[in-house]
Amino acid sequence: MAGLELLSDQGYRVDGRRAGELRKIQARMGVFAQADGSAYIEQGNTKALAVVYGPHEIRGSRARALPDRALVNCQYSSATFSTGERKRRPHGDRKSCEMGLQLRQTFEAAILTQLHPRSQIDIYVQVLQADGGTYAACVNAATLAVLDAGIPMRDFVCACSAGFVDSTALADLSHVEEAAGGPQLALALLPASGQIALLEMDARLHEDHLEQVLEAAAQAARDVHTLLDHVVRQHVCEASVLLGD
């Protein structure tokens, strides 16, 4: 990451955060009554919406049904206004297909699919504004939506990005930090067990620094878990009040 000074001599980043500090996270569950589960999240200026339907019968050919577990279907899209560049195809392009595949792999590792054989779970995620950490925001929004749908999971699945600048690991990269290039990775973690659901790296990083960057992403994911757990507990309390419990 060259050009713009991403880390000052005092240890501050462009947006004033410390190396391991998360951007502000705000989230809500149950934002769509029509879906089985839904959630909205803001991580810094990155905003994502997730809706979940299911478990339900397989749509289309019954040959797709899995006899021992549920089929997890994930679709990703981004709003045409989500970035400074206007997109002609907000979904269905190569990036969207790759993101959908990554989300499917992530949630296949977290959802207890064996409890719902021969059924299907649909997860739809849309990015409304992209300012770095898109995959992480999608995972975190989808986790809340899956929990809102009451679908059993092994654990929360929490995600965060990390990069490496001036011998320092940076957590939760902004768009400016991502655009500067250099080593960066995205991590999806099941916090209770420490199991990695997905790990992706976009550039080469010397093995001497890998553990440092990986731990920065893992610690950030654990911090995200603390925040998401609070959102879930708050949502349950609000729902209990509405039901009169």
N, C-alpha and C positions, 0 to 999 in steps of 0.2 A: 504494500500500500504506500504509494509515493505521491508526491505533489503536495496536496493539502495536509497540514499538520493535524493528524488525527488524535495525537496524544501529546499534551503539553509537558513541559519539564516538571510541572507540579503534579502531574498524574491525572489531569482532567481531559475529558474527551470534547469533541466539537460542541455537543449539546450540554456540557457541564457535568456529565456523569463521571463517576469513578469507573475503573476498569471492569469490575464485576457487578456493577449496579444495573438493575433492570429499568427499562422505561416504565412510565406509569401504566398500570393495567386496570381497566374497568370492564366489568362484564355483567350481563343479565341473562337469566334463564327464562324459558316460557314466553318468548316474545311473539310466537305464532300459535294461536289456539287450534288452527286446522291441522298442524303437524303433531305426530306422536311426541316429538321432542324438538326443542329449538333453543338457540342461544346466540347472543351477540357479544363480541369482545372488541376492545380497543387496546392495542399494545403500542404505546406512543401514538403515532399518527397512522398506524396500520389498523384497518378496521375490517372485521370479517363476520359473516353471518352463517350459521349452520342450522340445517333442519334434518330431522331423522324420521323415517317412516318404517314401521315394522316392530317386531318380526311379522311378516305376512307371507301368504302363499307366493310361490315363484311366479313371476310374470313372464309371459312368453312360453318358450318350450320347457316342458317339465323335465326334459333330459338334462337341464342345467342344475336340477336339484341335487344336493349332496346328501347321501343317506345318513351320514353321521354328524353333520353340523350345518349351521346356517351359511348361506352365501352372503358375503359382505360386498355391497356395491357402493363405490364412492365416486362421486362426480364433482369436479372442481371447475369453477368459472370465475372470471374477474369482470367487474363492471367496466364498460367502455370508458368511464370517467375515472377509473381507479388510479391511473398514472397520467403523467404529462403527455404521453404518446397515446393518441386515439387508436383503439384496436378495431379492426373490421370484424374479427371473430372473437368474441369474448369467451367462447368455449369451443372445444373440439379441435384446437390446434395442438401442436406437439407438446408445448409446455403444459397445457391443461391436462392432456392425457397422461403425461409423466407425473404430474402432481396427484392426479386421481389414483394412479397406481401406487404411489408412495403412501397416500392416505389409507388405501386398502390394506397394504402390507402392515402399516402401523396398527390399524384397528383389528386386524385378524389376530394380532399378538395380544390384544387387550380384552376383546369381547369374549365371553364364554359361549362361543358359537355352538358347542356340543349340546347345549341345553335346548336348542331350537333346530333340530334336524329337519331337512326338507323345507326350509323356509328361507326368506330373504330379508336382509336389513339394508335399507337405502340411506346413505349419508350424502347430503348435498351441501357443498360449501361454496360460498361466493365471497370474494374479496371486494369490498366497496372502496377501499383506499389502500394503496400499497406504498409503504415507506420503510421497507426492510423487514426481515423476519416473517415473510409471508407464510412459509410452510408452518412455522411455529404457531402463528396466530390461527391458522386453519385447524391444526391439531387441537389446540386448546379450546377453540370454539366448539369443535366437533365432540370433544370429551364432555363438555357441559351439556350438549344437546343429547348425547347418548344417555347420560345420567338422567336428564329430564324425561326421556322416554321410558325410563325404568328398565333398561336393558342391562342385565348383569355383566359386570366387568371384573377382571382379576384385580384391577387397581385403576386409579387415575392414570391416564397417559398424558404427560406434560412435556412440552417441547420448547427448545430455545436454540438460538444460533450462537456461534462464537467465532472470533477471528484472532489474528496474531499480528501485533504491531510493536515495533521497537522492543522486542524481547518480552512483551507483555501480552497476556491473553485478555481479550475483550469479550464480554458477554452481551447478548441481545443487540446485535448489530442494526444500526439504522441504515437507511438507503444510501446516505453519503458514505458510510463506512464500507458497505457492500460494493458500491460503485467504484471505490478506489482500487479494487482488485486485491490480490494477495490471498493467503490461506484463510479459508473459512469453512466451517462445518455446521450442519444442522443435526440436532440430537433429539430423539423422542425417548423418554424414560418412564418406566414404571417405578415410581419413587420408593414404594415400600420394599420391593425386592431388589431394586437396583438394576433390574433387567432392562437392556436396551432394545426398544421396539424397532428403531430405525436409526441409522447413522449414515450421513452422506457428507462427503468432502468435495469441494469444488476446485481445489488447487493443491499442488504438492506442498507438503510440510515435513520438515526434517523430523525423524523419529524422536530426537531429543526433546522436541517441543510438543509432540503430540499429546502426551499425558497431561501437560499443563493446560492445553486448550480444551481437551476433553473434560477435564475436571471443572474448568470454568463453565462449560456448557451444562454439565451435570448439576453443579451447584445452583446455577440459574434455573434449571428445570425444577429442582427441589424448592426453590423460592417461589416459582410459579405455582407449584402444588399447594403451598401454604395459602396463596391468594385464592386459588380456585376452590379449595376446601372451604374457605370462608364464604365464598359466593354461594356454594351449594347449601351450606348450613343456613345462611340467611334466607335463601329461597324456600327451604323446607319450613322455616319458622313463619315466613309470610303466608305460605300455603296453609299451614296449620291454623293460623289466625282466620283466614278466609273460610275455612271449613268449620270453624268454631270449636276446634279441639283444644 
